[in-house]
Amino acid sequence: MAACPLVSSGRRSHQSRCHPIGRSSTRIEELDALRGLVLAGILLVNIMAFASPYYGSGVIDPQFADV
């Protein structure tokens, strides 16, 4: 794999990006939206778990006992 071209100062410019020839640099927006929803769901479950007074006590939370 060839190295990325460098600017005259010897560092990459913040606007230049190296992409292999033949690869598209477009993002799949639907996949980004799906990832965002998954992260929001993980955050919601963690908020519910950490807000429980039973968290870390070793006792099963009665709210989630039948799940």
MOPAC internal coordinates of N, CA, C and O (Angstrom, degrees):
PM7 1SCF
backbone

  N    0.0000 0     0.00 0     0.00 0    0    0    0
  C    1.4472 1     0.00 0     0.00 0    1    0    0
  C    1.5238 1   108.71 1     0.00 0    2    1    0
  O    1.2310 1   120.28 1   -48.96 1    3    2    1
  N    1.3042 1   117.06 1   131.04 1    3    2    1
  C    1.4546 1   121.48 1  -177.88 1    5    3    2
  C    1.5248 1   110.38 1   -77.80 1    6    5    3
  O    1.2310 1   121.12 1   -28.80 1    7    6    5
  N    1.3092 1   115.46 1   151.20 1    7    6    5
  C    1.4625 1   120.62 1   178.90 1    9    7    6
  C    1.5177 1   109.85 1   -73.57 1   10    9    7
  O    1.2310 1   120.84 1   -23.69 1   11   10    9
  N    1.3107 1   115.99 1   156.31 1   11   10    9
  C    1.4582 1   121.33 1   178.10 1   13   11   10
  C    1.5191 1   109.66 1   -73.08 1   14   13   11
  O    1.2310 1   119.99 1   -34.45 1   15   14   13
  N    1.3251 1   117.62 1   145.55 1   15   14   13
  C    1.4635 1   118.94 1   176.63 1   17   15   14
  C    1.5233 1   110.16 1   -66.02 1   18   17   15
  O    1.2310 1   120.50 1   -37.61 1   19   18   17
  N    1.3008 1   116.65 1   142.39 1   19   18   17
  C    1.4544 1   121.87 1  -178.98 1   21   19   18
  C    1.5175 1   110.27 1  -105.70 1   22   21   19
  O    1.2310 1   120.11 1   -28.17 1   23   22   21
  N    1.3109 1   117.39 1   151.83 1   23   22   21
  C    1.4593 1   121.12 1   174.80 1   25   23   22
  C    1.5190 1   108.78 1   -77.05 1   26   25   23
  O    1.2310 1   120.28 1    -7.05 1   27   26   25
  N    1.3153 1   117.08 1   172.95 1   27   26   25
  C    1.4635 1   120.54 1  -172.34 1   29   27   26
  C    1.5272 1   113.46 1   -61.72 1   30   29   27
  O    1.2310 1   119.59 1   155.36 1   31   30   29
  N    1.3190 1   118.39 1   -24.64 1   31   30   29
  C    1.4673 1   120.61 1  -179.54 1   33   31   30
  C    1.5305 1   111.62 1   -77.71 1   34   33   31
  O    1.2310 1   120.34 1   170.46 1   35   34   33
  N    1.3273 1   116.96 1    -9.54 1   35   34   33
  C    1.4564 1   120.07 1  -179.57 1   37   35   34
  C    1.5172 1   113.19 1    95.60 1   38   37   35
  O    1.2310 1   120.01 1   177.82 1   39   38   37
  N    1.3174 1   117.58 1    -2.18 1   39   38   37
  C    1.4612 1   121.63 1   178.13 1   41   39   38
  C    1.5189 1   109.44 1  -116.92 1   42   41   39
  O    1.2310 1   121.44 1   -24.74 1   43   42   41
  N    1.3104 1   114.86 1   155.26 1   43   42   41
  C    1.4566 1   118.72 1   176.30 1   45   43   42
  C    1.5216 1   109.22 1   -71.46 1   46   45   43
  O    1.2310 1   120.92 1   -37.94 1   47   46   45
  N    1.2939 1   115.85 1   142.06 1   47   46   45
  C    1.4566 1   119.40 1   175.47 1   49   47   46
  C    1.5221 1   108.81 1   -73.71 1   50   49   47
  O    1.2310 1   119.94 1   -28.04 1   51   50   49
  N    1.3282 1   117.72 1   151.96 1   51   50   49
  C    1.4612 1   120.32 1  -177.78 1   53   51   50
  C    1.5177 1   111.73 1   -69.94 1   54   53   51
  O    1.2310 1   119.68 1   163.70 1   55   54   53
  N    1.3176 1   118.22 1   -16.30 1   55   54   53
  C    1.4553 1   120.07 1  -179.87 1   57   55   54
  C    1.5205 1   112.70 1   -95.88 1   58   57   55
  O    1.2310 1   119.76 1   160.16 1   59   58   57
  N    1.3241 1   118.06 1   -19.84 1   59   58   57
  C    1.4578 1   119.26 1  -178.73 1   61   59   58
  C    1.5236 1   109.25 1   -86.88 1   62   61   59
  O    1.2310 1   121.05 1   -40.30 1   63   62   61
  N    1.2997 1   115.60 1   139.70 1   63   62   61
  C    1.4583 1   121.74 1   177.59 1   65   63   62
  C    1.5114 1   107.78 1  -130.93 1   66   65   63
  O    1.2310 1   120.85 1   -34.44 1   67   66   65
  N    1.2938 1   115.98 1   145.56 1   67   66   65
  C    1.4598 1   120.39 1   178.83 1   69   67   66
  C    1.5199 1   109.24 1   -95.99 1   70   69   67
  O    1.2310 1   120.84 1   -58.98 1   71   70   69
  N    1.3009 1   116.00 1   121.02 1   71   70   69
  C    1.4597 1   122.16 1   175.35 1   73   71   70
  C    1.5150 1   107.84 1  -124.07 1   74   73   71
  O    1.2310 1   120.09 1   -44.95 1   75   74   73
  N    1.3000 1   117.43 1   135.05 1   75   74   73
  C    1.4599 1   119.04 1   175.88 1   77   75   74
  C    1.5228 1   110.55 1   -59.00 1   78   77   75
  O    1.2310 1   120.57 1   -34.42 1   79   78   77
  N    1.2902 1   116.51 1   145.58 1   79   78   77
  C    1.4632 1   121.17 1  -179.91 1   81   79   78
  C    1.5225 1   108.75 1   -63.78 1   82   81   79
  O    1.2310 1   121.12 1   -44.97 1   83   82   81
  N    1.3154 1   115.46 1   135.03 1   83   82   81
  C    1.4509 1   120.29 1   178.18 1   85   83   82
  C    1.5232 1   113.90 1    93.12 1   86   85   83
  O    1.2310 1   119.47 1   173.08 1   87   86   85
  N    1.3013 1   118.61 1    -6.92 1   87   86   85
  C    1.4671 1   120.66 1   178.40 1   89   87   86
  C    1.5122 1   109.24 1  -100.64 1   90   89   87
  O    1.2310 1   120.72 1   -37.98 1   91   90   89
  N    1.2934 1   116.23 1   142.02 1   91   90   89
  C    1.4557 1   121.54 1   179.20 1   93   91   90
  C    1.5252 1   109.70 1   -84.96 1   94   93   91
  O    1.2310 1   120.67 1   -37.83 1   95   94   93
  N    1.3139 1   116.32 1   142.17 1   95   94   93
  C    1.4593 1   120.23 1   179.66 1   97   95   94
  C    1.5302 1   111.96 1  -100.17 1   98   97   95
  O    1.2310 1   120.20 1  -169.32 1   99   98   97
  N    1.3252 1   117.23 1    10.68 1   99   98   97
  C    1.4620 1   119.62 1   179.99 1  101   99   98
  C    1.5190 1   109.42 1   -80.74 1  102  101   99
  O    1.2310 1   121.16 1   -30.78 1  103  102  101
  N    1.3219 1   115.39 1   149.22 1  103  102  101
  C    1.4585 1   121.19 1   179.00 1  105  103  102
  C    1.5198 1   108.62 1  -100.67 1  106  105  103
  O    1.2310 1   120.91 1   -26.84 1  107  106  105
  N    1.3100 1   115.86 1   153.16 1  107  106  105
  C    1.4655 1   121.32 1   176.73 1  109  107  106
  C    1.5228 1   106.19 1   -91.69 1  110  109  107
  O    1.2310 1   121.12 1   -73.29 1  111  110  109
  N    1.3196 1   115.47 1   106.71 1  111  110  109
  C    1.4608 1   120.80 1  -173.25 1  113  111  110
  C    1.5276 1   112.25 1   -66.06 1  114  113  111
  O    1.2310 1   119.93 1   146.08 1  115  114  113
  N    1.3177 1   117.74 1   -33.92 1  115  114  113
  C    1.4667 1   119.92 1   178.50 1  117  115  114
  C    1.5235 1   110.77 1   -64.71 1  118  117  115
  O    1.2310 1   120.51 1   142.93 1  119  118  117
  N    1.3264 1   116.63 1   -37.07 1  119  118  117
  C    1.4592 1   120.19 1   177.86 1  121  119  118
  C    1.5259 1   110.80 1   -68.36 1  122  121  119
  O    1.2310 1   120.28 1   141.97 1  123  122  121
  N    1.3305 1   117.07 1   -38.03 1  123  122  121
  C    1.4635 1   120.71 1   176.03 1  125  123  122
  C    1.5283 1   110.92 1   -63.05 1  126  125  123
  O    1.2310 1   120.49 1   139.79 1  127  126  125
  N    1.3295 1   116.67 1   -40.21 1  127  126  125
  C    1.4676 1   120.71 1   178.34 1  129  127  126
  C    1.5236 1   110.73 1   -65.56 1  130  129  127
  O    1.2310 1   120.54 1   138.77 1  131  130  129
  N    1.3186 1   116.57 1   -41.23 1  131  130  129
  C    1.4641 1   120.58 1   178.26 1  133  131  130
  C    1.5297 1   110.90 1   -63.59 1  134  133  131
  O    1.2310 1   120.40 1   137.91 1  135  134  133
  N    1.3141 1   116.83 1   -42.09 1  135  134  133
  C    1.4689 1   120.01 1   177.10 1  137  135  134
  C    1.5232 1   111.24 1   -62.01 1  138  137  135
  O    1.2310 1   120.42 1   141.00 1  139  138  137
  N    1.3165 1   116.80 1   -39.00 1  139  138  137
  C    1.4627 1   120.44 1   178.02 1  141  139  138
  C    1.5159 1   111.90 1   -64.12 1  142  141  139
  O    1.2310 1   120.09 1   138.47 1  143  142  141
  N    1.3276 1   117.44 1   -41.53 1  143  142  141
  C    1.4653 1   120.71 1   178.20 1  145  143  142
  C    1.5280 1   111.12 1   -65.59 1  146  145  143
  O    1.2310 1   120.51 1   140.31 1  147  146  145
  N    1.3203 1   116.63 1   -39.69 1  147  146  145
  C    1.4664 1   119.99 1   178.43 1  149  147  146
  C    1.5250 1   110.23 1   -63.50 1  150  149  147
  O    1.2310 1   120.18 1   135.49 1  151  150  149
  N    1.3178 1   117.27 1   -44.51 1  151  150  149
  C    1.4663 1   119.93 1   178.68 1  153  151  150
  C    1.5229 1   111.78 1   -64.06 1  154  153  151
  O    1.2310 1   120.03 1   142.47 1  155  154  153
  N    1.3381 1   117.56 1   -37.53 1  155  154  153
  C    1.4598 1   120.38 1   177.23 1  157  155  154
  C    1.5314 1   110.65 1   -64.68 1  158  157  155
  O    1.2310 1   120.15 1   140.91 1  159  158  157
  N    1.3299 1   117.32 1   -39.09 1  159  158  157
  C    1.4642 1   120.68 1   177.51 1  161  159  158
  C    1.5122 1   112.17 1   -65.18 1  162  161  159
  O    1.2310 1   120.35 1   137.67 1  163  162  161
  N    1.3294 1   116.93 1   -42.33 1  163  162  161
  C    1.4673 1   120.42 1   177.15 1  165  163  162
  C    1.5183 1   110.31 1   -62.65 1  166  165  163
  O    1.2310 1   120.38 1   137.45 1  167  166  165
  N    1.3077 1   116.88 1   -42.55 1  167  166  165
  C    1.4608 1   120.88 1   178.47 1  169  167  166
  C    1.5270 1   111.44 1   -61.76 1  170  169  167
  O    1.2310 1   120.37 1   137.26 1  171  170  169
  N    1.3253 1   116.90 1   -42.74 1  171  170  169
  C    1.4656 1   120.95 1   179.73 1  173  171  170
  C    1.5314 1   111.39 1   -62.74 1  174  173  171
  O    1.2310 1   120.32 1   135.22 1  175  174  173
  N    1.3190 1   117.00 1   -44.78 1  175  174  173
  C    1.4670 1   120.24 1   179.84 1  177  175  174
  C    1.5322 1   110.03 1   -64.24 1  178  177  175
  O    1.2310 1   120.20 1   138.21 1  179  178  177
  N    1.3212 1   117.22 1   -41.79 1  179  178  177
  C    1.4643 1   119.81 1   179.57 1  181  179  178
  C    1.5252 1   111.98 1   -66.43 1  182  181  179
  O    1.2310 1   119.81 1   142.24 1  183  182  181
  N    1.3205 1   117.98 1   -37.76 1  183  182  181
  C    1.4658 1   120.44 1   177.46 1  185  183  182
  C    1.5258 1   109.87 1   -62.31 1  186  185  183
  O    1.2310 1   120.91 1   136.91 1  187  186  185
  N    1.3396 1   115.86 1   -43.09 1  187  186  185
  C    1.4671 1   119.38 1   179.49 1  189  187  186
  C    1.5286 1   110.94 1   -64.36 1  190  189  187
  O    1.2310 1   120.33 1   139.79 1  191  190  189
  N    1.3241 1   116.97 1   -40.21 1  191  190  189
  C    1.4682 1   120.06 1  -178.58 1  193  191  190
  C    1.5219 1   111.29 1   -69.41 1  194  193  191
  O    1.2310 1   120.02 1   133.78 1  195  194  193
  N    1.3223 1   117.56 1   -46.22 1  195  194  193
  C    1.4618 1   120.42 1  -176.92 1  197  195  194
  C    1.5290 1   112.40 1   -71.70 1  198  197  195
  O    1.2310 1   119.77 1   156.32 1  199  198  197
  N    1.3280 1   118.05 1   -23.68 1  199  198  197
  C    1.4594 1   120.99 1   179.16 1  201  199  198
  C    1.5235 1   112.24 1   -80.64 1  202  201  199
  O    1.2310 1   120.23 1   168.13 1  203  202  201
  N    1.3301 1   117.16 1   -11.87 1  203  202  201
  C    1.4540 1   121.41 1  -178.36 1  205  203  202
  C    1.5368 1   110.26 1   -72.15 1  206  205  203
  O    1.2310 1   120.11 1   -44.17 1  207  206  205
  N    1.3322 1   117.39 1   135.83 1  207  206  205
  C    1.4680 1   119.32 1   176.39 1  209  207  206
  C    1.5297 1   112.42 1   -68.50 1  210  209  207
  O    1.2310 1   120.24 1   166.53 1  211  210  209
  N    1.3361 1   117.15 1   -13.47 1  211  210  209
  C    1.4659 1   121.64 1  -179.53 1  213  211  210
  C    1.5178 1   112.60 1   -89.31 1  214  213  211
  O    1.2310 1   119.96 1   172.28 1  215  214  213
  N    1.3390 1   117.68 1    -7.72 1  215  214  213
  C    1.4611 1   121.22 1  -176.09 1  217  215  214
  C    1.5335 1   110.45 1   -62.41 1  218  217  215
  O    1.2310 1   120.54 1   -53.35 1  219  218  217
  N    1.2983 1   116.57 1   126.65 1  219  218  217
  C    1.4599 1   121.77 1   176.90 1  221  219  218
  C    1.5152 1   114.75 1    81.13 1  222  221  219
  O    1.2310 1   119.65 1   178.84 1  223  222  221
  N    1.3236 1   118.26 1    -1.16 1  223  222  221
  C    1.4622 1   120.20 1  -177.89 1  225  223  222
  C    1.5294 1   112.11 1   -90.94 1  226  225  223
  O    1.2310 1   120.07 1   166.24 1  227  226  225
  N    1.3155 1   117.47 1   -13.76 1  227  226  225
  C    1.4525 1   120.45 1  -177.96 1  229  227  226
  C    1.5169 1   112.89 1    85.99 1  230  229  227
  O    1.2310 1   120.03 1   178.72 1  231  230  229
  N    1.3198 1   117.55 1    -1.28 1  231  230  229
  C    1.4605 1   122.38 1   178.81 1  233  231  230
  C    1.5214 1   107.59 1  -100.20 1  234  233  231
  O    1.2310 1   120.36 1   -42.79 1  235  234  233
  N    1.3277 1   116.91 1   137.21 1  235  234  233
  C    1.4603 1   120.71 1   179.70 1  237  235  234
  C    1.5284 1   109.37 1   -72.06 1  238  237  235
  O    1.2310 1   121.16 1   -47.68 1  239  238  237
  N    1.3214 1   115.40 1   132.32 1  239  238  237
  C    1.4597 1   121.46 1   177.47 1  241  239  238
  C    1.5298 1   108.35 1   -67.86 1  242  241  239
  O    1.2310 1   119.48 1   -56.84 1  243  242  241
  N    1.3366 1   118.60 1   123.16 1  243  242  241
  C    1.4712 1   120.88 1  -178.29 1  245  243  242
  C    1.5396 1   113.03 1   -59.68 1  246  245  243
  O    1.2310 1   120.21 1   153.35 1  247  246  245
  N    1.3093 1   117.20 1   -26.65 1  247  246  245
  C    1.4554 1   120.68 1   179.15 1  249  247  246
  C    1.5233 1   111.19 1   -64.62 1  250  249  247
  O    1.2310 1   119.86 1   148.22 1  251  250  249
  N    1.3332 1   117.87 1   -31.78 1  251  250  249
  C    1.4589 1   121.99 1  -177.38 1  253  251  250
  C    1.5201 1   112.26 1  -111.51 1  254  253  251
  O    1.2310 1   119.19 1  -167.03 1  255  254  253
  N    1.3187 1   119.14 1    12.97 1  255  254  253
  C    1.4594 1   122.48 1  -174.79 1  257  255  254
  C    1.5242 1   112.52 1   -66.64 1  258  257  255
  O    1.2310 1   119.71 1   145.73 1  259  258  257
  N    1.3229 1   118.16 1   -34.27 1  259  258  257
  C    1.4568 1   120.80 1  -176.43 1  261  259  258
  C    1.5304 1   112.97 1   -92.40 1  262  261  259
  O    1.2310 1   119.40 1  -175.13 1  263  262  261
  N    1.2890 1   118.74 1     4.87 1  263  262  261
  C    1.4633 1   121.95 1  -178.59 1  265  263  262
  C    1.4944 1   110.62 1   -86.47 1  266  265  263
  O    1.2310 1   120.10 1   180.00 1  267  266  265

